[in-house]
Amino acid sequence: MPGGRLTGQEREQIAQGLADGIAFAEIGRRLGRPTSTVTREVMRNGGAAAYRADVAHWATEQRARRRRQADARDATKAAPLPHGRDAGAVRAYEEVFATVFMASGLPRMTARVLVCLYTSDEGGLSAAELVRRLGVGRSSVSRAIAFLESQGLVRRERGERRRERYTVDNDVMFQSTVAGAHSTARLAETARQGVAVFGPGTPAAARLENVARFVDFISESIIRAAEQGRELLHMPEPKATSSARRKNEP
């Protein structure tokens, strides 16, 4: 649409026009775009000889993402955090927390969304709030939420003015731990399948059976411990100790 952002299809047409030796003005006419729009697009992305539609589209998305992130950082700096929290320390901690979730197999954006929900005092945020906090597009947040919902890690609730909010499940750590243990147990199943393949009584089969026994023991122990400790995730907020109360008294 004239005046709007160039689409991937329009960039393909620009690339084809350049390959055919068509002038910028004619390419613009065919697209229904000003010549200046085509000129800026080509010059910003390597010039006529090096222009590639896919690279140009990716670069434009990256620039837009950086602008959104900068806007989000500016908004964060402008609005003081509650409880006198240090904004820089909070951001650094959230990045570390997200990295841990990523190490357990979550995609980066999904991990960042989960961390935002998990570290909010309310335990829940709307899609618009997540977009502002993360400085990303709404579609990225929607995909992450859809994945988290499919795994039972977040719930969808109706907030004020019937706005949807996404809340983190208090059992998120329990579910994640048990899921990891079940994933490990599949290693035992696979190792045990190898016993029949290599022949019972052979050194390779014996080694695989020992691996299976070990993994079974570990995964079962983890699940048993997680079930025993699950109630810890639902304990009430601890009251301040008497010494802490005295320290805070004037």
DOLO-847624 format. One record per atom (N, C-alpha, C, O): residue in one letter; x negated, y, z. Coordinates in steps of 0.1 Angstrom, whole numbers, padded with zeros to 4 digits, always signed. Last residue first. Layout:
! DOLO-847624
aXYZ ...
***
This chain:
! DOLO-847624
p-0112+0025+0629 p-0119+0038+0630 p-0126+0039+0644 p-0133+0049+0647 e-0117-0009+0619 e-0110+0000+0627 e-0119+0013+0629 e-0131+0013+0629 n-0133-0027+0606 n-0126-0018+0598 n-0118-0007+0606 n-0113+0002+0601 k-0144-0042+0626 k-0153-0034+0618 k-0146-0024+0610 k-0151-0013+0607 r-0122-0054+0637 r-0128-0044+0645 r-0138-0035+0636 r-0139-0023+0639 r-0117-0072+0616 r-0107-0061+0619 r-0113-0050+0627 r-0111-0038+0625 a-0139-0088+0617 a-0137-0080+0605 a-0127-0068+0608 a-0129-0057+0603 s-0135-0100+0641 s-0146-0092+0639 s-0145-0082+0627 s-0149-0071+0628 s-0111-0114+0636 s-0111-0103+0646 s-0123-0094+0644 s-0121-0082+0646 t-0106-0118+0600 t-0111-0123+0614 t-0111-0111+0623 t-0110-0099+0619 a-0077-0116+0581 a-0090-0110+0585 a-0094-0115+0599 a-0085-0116+0607 k-0063-0146+0567 k-0062-0134+0575 k-0076-0129+0579 k-0085-0137+0581 p-0062-0158+0534 p-0068-0159+0548 p-0066-0145+0554 p-0068-0135+0548 e-0032-0165+0517 e-0044-0156+0518 e-0049-0156+0532 e-0041-0154+0541 p-0024-0201+0518 p-0021-0186+0519 p-0033-0178+0520 p-0044-0183+0524 m-0033-0225+0493 m-0034-0220+0507 m-0030-0205+0507 m-0033-0198+0498 h-0034-0238+0470 h-0021-0232+0473 h-0021-0226+0488 h-0011-0224+0493 l-0057-0251+0466 l-0054-0241+0456 l-0041-0233+0460 l-0038-0223+0454 l-0057-0271+0485 l-0065-0259+0487 l-0062-0248+0478 l-0064-0236+0481 e-0042-0292+0474 e-0035-0282+0483 e-0044-0270+0486 e-0038-0259+0490 r-0062-0307+0461 r-0052-0298+0453 r-0046-0288+0462 r-0043-0277+0457 g-0079-0325+0472 g-0081-0311+0474 g-0072-0302+0468 g-0073-0290+0469 q-0069-0350+0462 q-0070-0348+0477 q-0072-0333+0480 q-0067-0328+0490 e-0072-0346+0435 e-0059-0348+0441 e-0059-0346+0456 e-0049-0340+0461 a-0100-0344+0433 a-0092-0333+0429 a-0078-0334+0435 a-0072-0324+0439 a-0108-0370+0442 a-0112-0358+0450 a-0103-0346+0446 a-0099-0338+0455 r-0098-0385+0421 r-0093-0388+0435 r-0096-0376+0443 r-0088-0372+0451 i-0112-0375+0399 i-0097-0374+0399 i-0092-0376+0414 i-0083-0368+0418 i-0138-0382+0407 i-0135-0368+0405 i-0119-0366+0406 i-0115-0357+0412 s-0137-0410+0408 s-0140-0402+0420 s-0136-0388+0419 s-0131-0382+0428 e-0132-0416+0381 e-0122-0419+0391 e-0124-0412+0404 e-0115-0408+0411 s-0156-0407+0370 s-0143-0401+0366 s-0132-0403+0376 s-0125-0395+0379 i-0175-0424+0383 i-0176-0409+0384 i-0162-0403+0381 i-0158-0394+0389 f-0167-0450+0375 f-0168-0446+0389 f-0168-0431+0391 f-0161-0426+0400 d-0168-0448+0347 d-0156-0451+0354 d-0156-0447+0368 d-0147-0440+0373 v-0196-0444+0344 v-0187-0433+0340 v-0173-0436+0346 v-0167-0426+0351 f-0205-0469+0353 f-0210-0457+0360 f-0200-0446+0357 f-0195-0439+0366 r-0193-0487+0335 r-0191-0488+0349 r-0194-0475+0357 r-0186-0470+0365 a-0205-0478+0311 a-0190-0478+0313 a-0187-0478+0327 a-0178-0471+0332 v-0232-0484+0315 v-0228-0470+0313 v-0213-0469+0316 v-0208-0459+0322 n-0230-0512+0316 n-0234-0504+0328 n-0231-0489+0327 n-0227-0483+0337 e-0222-0517+0290 e-0213-0521+0301 e-0217-0513+0314 e-0208-0509+0321 l-0245-0509+0276 l-0233-0502+0274 l-0223-0505+0285 l-0215-0496+0290 r-0264-0528+0286 r-0266-0514+0288 r-0253-0506+0287 r-0250-0497+0295 a-0252-0552+0276 a-0254-0550+0291 a-0256-0535+0294 a-0250-0530+0304 a-0255-0547+0249 a-0241-0548+0255 a-0242-0546+0270 a-0233-0540+0275 a-0283-0548+0246 a-0275-0536+0242 a-0261-0536+0249 a-0257-0526+0254 p-0289-0574+0254 p-0294-0562+0262 p-0286-0550+0259 p-0283-0542+0268 t-0261-0596+0254 t-0272-0590+0248 t-0277-0578+0256 t-0269-0572+0263 g-0237-0604+0267 g-0250-0610+0271 g-0262-0605+0265 g-0273-0608+0269 p-0215-0599+0240 p-0217-0600+0254 p-0230-0608+0257 p-0234-0618+0251 g-0222-0579+0212 g-0222-0593+0217 g-0225-0593+0232 g-0235-0589+0236 f-0217-0556+0199 f-0231-0560+0200 f-0233-0574+0206 f-0243-0580+0206 v-0189-0554+0201 v-0196-0552+0188 v-0210-0558+0188 v-0214-0565+0179 a-0183-0556+0227 a-0178-0567+0218 a-0186-0566+0205 a-0188-0576+0198 v-0195-0533+0237 v-0199-0546+0242 v-0195-0557+0233 v-0203-0567+0230 g-0183-0511+0226 g-0196-0515+0220 g-0200-0529+0225 g-0208-0536+0219 q-0162-0507+0243 q-0159-0512+0230 q-0172-0518+0223 q-0171-0527+0215 r-0175-0494+0264 r-0171-0508+0266 r-0167-0514+0252 r-0168-0527+0251 a-0179-0468+0253 a-0191-0477+0256 a-0187-0491+0257 a-0194-0500+0253 t-0152-0460+0251 t-0160-0462+0239 t-0172-0471+0242 t-0176-0479+0233 e-0146-0459+0279 e-0138-0468+0269 e-0146-0471+0257 e-0147-0482+0252 a-0164-0440+0287 a-0164-0453+0293 a-0157-0463+0283 a-0162-0474+0281 l-0154-0418+0274 l-0168-0422+0271 l-0169-0437+0276 l-0176-0445+0269 r-0130-0414+0286 r-0130-0419+0272 r-0144-0424+0268 r-0145-0432+0260 a-0138-0402+0310 a-0134-0416+0310 a-0133-0422+0296 a-0135-0434+0294 t-0141-0376+0302 t-0153-0384+0305 t-0150-0399+0305 t-0158-0407+0301 s-0115-0369+0300 s-0123-0368+0288 s-0136-0377+0290 s-0140-0383+0281 h-0107-0371+0326 h-0101-0380+0317 h-0110-0380+0304 h-0111-0391+0297 a-0122-0350+0337 a-0125-0364+0341 a-0119-0374+0332 a-0125-0384+0329 g-0111-0328+0324 g-0125-0331+0322 g-0128-0345+0326 g-0136-0352+0319 a-0085-0329+0335 a-0087-0331+0321 a-0101-0335+0317 a-0104-0343+0309 v-0092-0324+0362 v-0086-0337+0358 v-0088-0340+0343 v-0091-0351+0339 t-0100-0297+0359 t-0109-0307+0365 t-0105-0321+0361 t-0113-0330+0357 s-0078-0284+0349 s-0090-0284+0341 s-0100-0295+0346 s-0106-0302+0338 q-0060-0288+0369 q-0057-0294+0356 q-0070-0295+0348 q-0072-0305+0341 f-0072-0274+0390 f-0069-0288+0392 f-0068-0295+0378 f-0074-0305+0375 m-0073-0248+0379 m-0086-0255+0382 m-0084-0270+0384 m-0092-0278+0379 v-0045-0243+0377 v-0054-0243+0365 v-0067-0250+0368 v-0072-0258+0359 d-0025-0241+0395 d-0032-0254+0394 d-0042-0255+0382 d-0046-0265+0378 n-0013-0217+0392 n-0022-0219+0404 n-0030-0232+0403 n-0040-0233+0409 d-0013-0204+0359 d-0009-0215+0368 d-0018-0216+0380 d-0031-0217+0378 v-0009-0170+0352 v-0018-0181+0353 v-0012-0191+0363 v-0007-0188+0373 t+0016-0156+0331 t+0010-0158+0344 t+0001-0171+0345 t+0005-0180+0338 y+0027-0132+0310 y+0020-0145+0311 y+0013-0146+0324 y+0005-0137+0327 r+0058-0117+0304 r+0045-0116+0310 r+0040-0131+0311 r+0047-0140+0311 e+0081-0099+0284 e+0075-0111+0287 e+0061-0109+0294 e+0054-0100+0289 r+0106-0076+0297 r+0093-0078+0290 r+0087-0091+0294 r+0087-0095+0306 r+0129-0069+0309 r+0129-0081+0301 r+0116-0083+0293 r+0116-0090+0283 r+0123-0049+0327 r+0128-0045+0314 r+0128-0057+0304 r+0127-0055+0292 e+0098-0069+0343 e+0107-0057+0343 e+0111-0054+0329 e+0103-0056+0319 g+0095-0102+0329 g+0092-0092+0339 g+0102-0081+0339 g+0114-0083+0335 r+0098-0136+0325 r+0104-0123+0321 r+0101-0113+0333 r+0104-0116+0344 e+0069-0157+0316 e+0080-0152+0325 e+0086-0139+0320 e+0079-0132+0312 r+0051-0185+0308 r+0058-0173+0302 r+0069-0169+0311 r+0078-0177+0314 r+0020-0197+0322 r+0035-0197+0320 r+0040-0184+0315 r+0034-0174+0317 v-0009-0216+0314 v-0002-0204+0317 v+0013-0206+0315 v+0017-0215+0308 l-0016-0242+0310 l-0025-0234+0318 l-0019-0221+0321 l-0023-0214+0331 g-0006-0261+0292 g+0000-0260+0306 g-0008-0251+0315 g-0006-0252+0327 q-0015-0262+0267 q-0023-0270+0277 q-0017-0269+0291 q-0022-0275+0301 s+0002-0245+0255 s+0002-0259+0250 s-0005-0268+0260 s-0002-0280+0261 e-0007-0221+0267 e+0007-0226+0270 e+0007-0241+0266 e+0013-0249+0273 l-0031-0218+0254 l-0031-0220+0269 l-0017-0225+0273 l-0017-0234+0282 f-0023-0214+0227 f-0031-0226+0231 f-0030-0229+0246 f-0029-0240+0250 a-0008-0191+0230 a-0002-0203+0225 a-0010-0215+0228 a-0004-0225+0232 i-0028-0173+0238 i-0017-0176+0247 i-0010-0189+0243 i-0007-0198+0251 a-0044-0172+0215 a-0050-0177+0227 a-0039-0181+0237 a-0040-0191+0243 r-0026-0161+0197 r-0031-0174+0194 r-0037-0180+0207 r-0035-0192+0210 s-0021-0136+0209 s-0010-0145+0207 s-0015-0159+0205 s-0010-0169+0210 v-0046-0123+0208 v-0040-0126+0221 v-0029-0137+0219 v-0029-0146+0227 s-0048-0121+0180 s-0058-0128+0187 s-0053-0133+0201 s-0055-0144+0205 s-0026-0104+0175 s-0026-0117+0169 s-0036-0126+0177 s-0034-0138+0179 r-0034-0079+0186 r-0023-0087+0192 r-0023-0102+0188 r-0019-0111+0195 g-0070-0074+0187 g-0057-0074+0181 g-0046-0083+0188 g-0050-0092+0195 v-0087-0061+0217 v-0086-0070+0205 v-0072-0068+0199 v-0063-0061+0205 g-0094-0052+0242 g-0097-0044+0231 g-0097-0052+0218 g-0106-0051+0209 l-0086-0063+0267 l-0097-0070+0259 l-0101-0062+0247 l-0112-0065+0241 r-0067-0045+0277 r-0079-0049+0285 r-0090-0055+0277 r-0102-0053+0280 r-0049-0043+0255 r-0056-0031+0260 r-0069-0035+0268 r-0079-0029+0266 v-0040-0069+0253 v-0046-0063+0242 v-0054-0051+0246 v-0065-0049+0242 l-0029-0073+0279 l-0040-0081+0275 l-0048-0075+0263 l-0060-0074+0263 e-0007-0055+0277 e-0018-0053+0287 e-0031-0061+0284 e-0042-0056+0285 a+0008-0067+0257 a+0002-0054+0255 a-0009-0051+0264 a-0019-0045+0261 a+0015-0091+0270 a+0006-0092+0258 a+0000-0078+0255 a-0012-0077+0252 s+0012-0087+0306 s+0020-0087+0293 s+0010-0088+0282 s-0002-0086+0283 l+0000-0108+0332 l-0001-0096+0324 l+0008-0098+0311 l+0010-0109+0307 g-0007-0121+0365 g+0000-0121+0352 g-0001-0108+0345 g-0002-0097+0352 g-0017-0118+0390 g-0017-0131+0384 g-0010-0132+0371 g-0008-0143+0366 e-0020-0094+0402 e-0007-0099+0401 e-0006-0113+0395 e+0004-0120+0397 d-0047-0090+0399 d-0042-0091+0413 d-0028-0097+0412 d-0024-0104+0421 s-0065-0109+0375 s-0055-0098+0378 s-0049-0100+0392 s-0046-0111+0395 t-0080-0131+0370 t-0086-0121+0379 t-0077-0109+0381 t-0081-0099+0388 y-0065-0147+0353 y-0069-0152+0366 y-0074-0142+0375 y-0074-0143+0387 l-0061-0131+0330 l-0050-0135+0338 l-0054-0139+0352 l-0047-0136+0362 c-0088-0129+0322 c-0080-0117+0325 c-0068-0120+0334 c-0065-0113+0343 v-0094-0156+0318 v-0101-0149+0328 v-0093-0136+0332 v-0092-0133+0344 l-0077-0161+0296 l-0075-0168+0308 l-0082-0161+0320 l-0076-0160+0331 v-0089-0144+0276 v-0075-0142+0280 v-0073-0149+0294 v-0067-0143+0303 r-0114-0156+0274 r-0113-0143+0279 r-0099-0139+0284 r-0097-0132+0294 a-0108-0182+0264 a-0114-0181+0277 a-0113-0167+0283 a-0110-0165+0295 t-0098-0174+0240 t-0089-0181+0249 t-0095-0180+0263 t-0087-0178+0273 m-0121-0164+0228 m-0109-0155+0230 m-0100-0162+0240 m-0094-0154+0249 r-0138-0188+0227 r-0141-0176+0234 r-0129-0167+0238 r-0128-0163+0249 p-0122-0220+0235 p-0127-0210+0225 p-0129-0196+0233 p-0123-0194+0243 l-0133-0243+0260 l-0123-0233+0255 l-0129-0224+0245 l-0141-0220+0246 g-0152-0260+0270 g-0146-0264+0257 g-0136-0254+0252 g-0130-0255+0241 s-0167-0254+0291 s-0158-0265+0293 s-0150-0269+0281 s-0142-0278+0281 a-0179-0231+0283 a-0188-0243+0284 a-0179-0256+0286 a-0184-0267+0283 m-0158-0214+0285 m-0163-0218+0272 m-0171-0230+0272 m-0170-0239+0264 f-0158-0211+0313 f-0146-0217+0306 f-0150-0222+0292 f-0146-0232+0288 v-0182-0197+0315 v-0181-0210+0322 v-0169-0218+0315 v-0170-0230+0313 t-0177-0174+0301 t-0187-0182+0296 t-0186-0196+0302 t-0188-0206+0295 a-0158-0162+0318 a-0154-0166+0305 a-0164-0176+0299 a-0160-0186+0293 f-0175-0155+0339 f-0164-0164+0341 f-0160-0170+0328 f-0157-0182+0327 v-0191-0136+0327 v-0197-0148+0332 v-0187-0159+0334 v-0189-0170+0330 e-0172-0116+0321 e-0180-0122+0310 e-0186-0135+0314 e-0186-0145+0307 e-0164-0109+0346 e-0154-0115+0337 e-0161-0122+0326 e-0157-0133+0321 y-0188-0097+0356 y-0183-0110+0362 y-0173-0117+0353 y-0174-0129+0351 a-0189-0075+0340 a-0200-0085+0339 a-0195-0098+0345 a-0198-0109+0340 r-0166-0061+0347 r-0167-0066+0333 r-0178-0077+0332 r-0176-0087+0325 v-0172-0056+0374 v-0160-0064+0371 v-0161-0070+0357 v-0159-0082+0354 a-0194-0040+0372 a-0195-0052+0379 a-0184-0062+0375 a-0186-0074+0374 g-0182-0017+0360 g-0193-0025+0353 g-0194-0039+0359 g-0197-0048+0352 a-0163-0009+0379 a-0158-0014+0366 a-0169-0022+0359 a-0166-0032+0353 d-0160-0017+0412 d-0170-0012+0402 d-0166-0018+0389 d-0167-0030+0387 r-0131-0009+0431 r-0139-0019+0424 r-0148-0012+0414 r-0145-0002+0408 g-0112+0003+0448 g-0126+0008+0447 g-0136-0001+0440 g-0148+0000+0443 h-0087-0008+0445 h-0095-0013+0456 h-0110-0008+0455 h-0119-0014+0461 p-0085-0005+0409 p-0079-0005+0423 p-0089-0011+0433 p-0099-0018+0429 l-0105+0016+0388 l-0100+0003+0391 l-0094+0003+0406 l-0099+0011+0414 p-0096+0046+0370 p-0104+0039+0381 p-0097+0026+0385 p-0085+0025+0385 a-0097+0052+0337 a-0088+0048+0347 a-0096+0040+0358 a-0101+0029+0356 a-0119+0057+0320 a-0110+0068+0324 a-0101+0064+0336 a-0098+0073+0344 k-0130+0032+0316 k-0138+0042+0323 k-0129+0053+0328 k-0131+0059+0339 t-0109+0020+0301 t-0113+0015+0314 t-0121+0025+0322 t-0119+0026+0335 a-0110+0036+0279 a-0098+0036+0287 a-0101+0031+0301 a-0096+0036+0311 d-0135+0030+0269 d-0132+0043+0273 d-0120+0044+0282 d-0120+0052+0291 r-0130+0003+0263 r-0140+0006+0273 r-0138+0021+0278 r-0139+0024+0290 a-0111+0006+0243 a-0107-0001+0255 a-0117+0002+0266 a-0113+0004+0278 d-0125+0018+0223 d-0114+0025+0229 d-0110+0019+0242 d-0106+0026+0252 a-0144-0002+0218 a-0149+0011+0224 a-0137+0019+0230 a-0139+0025+0240 q-0127-0021+0208 q-0134-0024+0220 q-0139-0011+0227 q-0139-0009+0239 r-0118-0008+0185 r-0108-0012+0195 r-0115-0014+0209 r-0110-0010+0219 r-0143-0006+0171 r-0135+0006+0175 r-0125+0003+0186 r-0124+0011+0196 r-0148-0033+0167 r-0157-0025+0176 r-0150-0012+0180 r-0152-0008+0192 r-0127-0040+0150 r-0128-0046+0163 r-0137-0038+0173 r-0134-0036+0184 a-0134-0025+0128 a-0122-0022+0135 a-0122-0028+0149 a-0117-0021+0158 r-0158-0038+0121 r-0158-0023+0125 r-0146-0020+0132 r-0146-0012+0142 q-0148-0063+0115 q-0157-0061+0126 q-0158-0047+0131 q-0158-0044+0143 e-0132-0058+0093 e-0126-0063+0105 e-0135-0061+0117 e-0130-0058+0128 t-0152-0050+0075 t-0142-0040+0079 t-0135-0045+0092 t-0132-0037+0100 a-0167-0074+0072 a-0173-0062+0078 a-0163-0052+0083 a-0165-0045+0093 w-0147-0090+0059 w-0152-0093+0073 w-0158-0081+0080 w-0156-0079+0091 h-0145-0076+0035 h-0133-0077+0044 h-0138-0081+0058 h-0132-0075+0068 a-0171-0078+0025 a-0165-0065+0028 a-0153-0066+0037 a-0152-0057+0046 v-0173-0106+0022 v-0182-0099+0031 v-0176-0085+0035 v-0177-0081+0047 d-0153-0110+0002 d-0152-0116+0015 d-0161-0110+0026 d-0157-0108+0037 a-0162-0094-0020 a-0149-0091-0013 a-0149-0097+0001 a-0144-0091+0010 r-0193-0078-0023 r-0186-0091-0022 r-0173-0089-0014 r-0174-0083-0003 y-0216-0058-0041 y-0203-0058-0034 y-0198-0073-0035 y-0197-0079-0045 a-0240-0052-0053 a-0240-0062-0042 a-0227-0064-0036 a-0226-0072-0026 a-0235-0033-0073 a-0243-0045-0076 a-0242-0056-0066 a-0243-0068-0069 a-0221-0012-0060 a-0215-0020-0071 a-0222-0033-0074 a-0216-0043-0077 g-0227-0013-0024 g-0228-0008-0038 g-0222-0017-0048 g-0219-0029-0045 g-0224-0022+0002 g-0235-0027-0006 g-0237-0021-0020 g-0247-0024-0026 n-0201-0010+0013 n-0203-0024+0014 n-0213-0029+0004 n-0211-0039-0003 r-0197+0016+0009 r-0198+0012+0023 r-0203-0002+0024 r-0207-0006+0035 m-0193+0017-0019 m-0205+0023-0013 m-0208+0018+0001 m-0219+0017+0005 v-0167+0005-0020 v-0178-0001-0026 v-0191+0004-0020 v-0200-0004-0017 e-0151+0023-0005 e-0151+0009-0002 e-0163+0002-0007 e-0170-0006-0001 r-0155+0048-0018 r-0159+0046-0004 r-0161+0031+0000 r-0170+0027+0006 t-0143+0041-0043 t-0157+0045-0042 t-0162+0043-0028 t-0173+0037-0026 v-0116+0036-0036 v-0124+0025-0042 v-0139+0029-0041 v-0147+0020-0037 t-0109+0061-0027 t-0108+0050-0018 t-0117+0038-0023 t-0124+0032-0015 s-0113+0078-0049 s-0121+0080-0037 s-0121+0068-0028 s-0131+0064-0021 t-0092+0071-0066 t-0106+0067-0069 t-0115+0068-0057 t-0124+0060-0056 p-0063+0058-0048 p-0072+0069-0053 p-0086+0064-0056 p-0091+0054-0050 r-0045+0030-0061 r-0053+0036-0050 r-0060+0048-0056 r-0063+0048-0068 g-0034+0011-0077 g-0025+0022-0072 g-0031+0029-0060 g-0025+0034-0051 l-0050-0007-0089 l-0046-0010-0075 l-0035+0000-0070 l-0029-0003-0060 r-0054+0006-0113 r-0048-0007-0113 r-0043-0011-0099 r-0033-0018-0098 r-0067+0029-0104 r-0054+0030-0111 r-0047+0017-0111 r-0035+0016-0108 g-0091+0018-0094 g-0082+0025-0085 g-0068+0026-0091 g-0058+0024-0084 i-0103+0009-0117 i-0099+0000-0107 i-0089+0006-0097 i-0079-0001-0094 e-0106+0034-0130 e-0097+0024-0136 e-0093+0014-0126 e-0081+0009-0125 a-0125+0046-0113 a-0112+0053-0115 a-0102+0043-0121 a-0090+0043-0117 f-0147+0029-0115 f-0140+0030-0102 f-0126+0036-0104 f-0116+0031-0098 a-0148+0009-0145 a-0151+0021-0137 a-0142+0022-0125 a-0131+0016-0124 i-0158-0024-0150 i-0147-0014-0150 i-0151-0003-0141 i-0156-0005-0130 g-0174-0047-0152 g-0179-0034-0156 g-0169-0023-0157 g-0171-0013-0164 d-0166-0070-0141 d-0162-0068-0155 d-0167-0055-0160 d-0164-0051-0172 a-0174-0068-0115 a-0180-0078-0123 a-0177-0076-0138 a-0186-0079-0147 l-0155-0048-0107 l-0170-0045-0108 l-0177-0055-0117 l-0186-0051-0125 g-0132-0064-0108 g-0133-0052-0117 g-0148-0048-0118 g-0152-0044-0129 q-0137-0082-0088 q-0136-0087-0102 q-0137-0075-0112 q-0143-0077-0122 a-0138-0065-0066 a-0150-0073-0069 a-0149-0078-0084 a-0159-0077-0091 i-0112-0056-0066 i-0123-0047-0068 i-0135-0054-0072 i-0142-0050-0082 q-0098-0080-0062 q-0096-0073-0074 q-0107-0063-0077 q-0111-0061-0088 e-0107-0085-0036 e-0110-0095-0047 e-0108-0088-0060 e-0116-0090-0069 r-0095-0063-0023 r-0109-0064-0024 r-0114-0074-0034 r-0124-0072-0041 e-0068-0071-0025 e-0073-0059-0032 e-0088-0059-0033 e-0093-0055-0044 q-0068-0093-0008 q-0065-0095-0023 q-0070-0083-0031 q-0075-0084-0042 g-0073-0082+0016 g-0083-0091+0011 g-0081-0093-0004 g-0091-0094-0012 t-0063-0046+0015 t-0061-0061+0018 t-0072-0069+0012 t-0080-0064+0004 l-0071-0015+0029 l-0072-0024+0018 l-0070-0039+0023 l-0075-0042+0034 r-0046+0003+0048 r-0059-0004+0048 r-0059-0014+0036 r-0049-0020+0033 g-0028+0028+0031 g-0030+0019+0041 g-0044+0012+0039 g-0051+0015+0030 g-0027+0044+0008 g-0029+0051+0021 g-0031+0041+0033 g-0036+0046+0043 p-0006+0022-0009 p-0015+0034-0009 p-0015+0041+0004 p-0005+0043+0010 m-0008-0012+0000 m+0000+0000+0000 m-0009+0012+0000 m-0018+0013+0008 
***
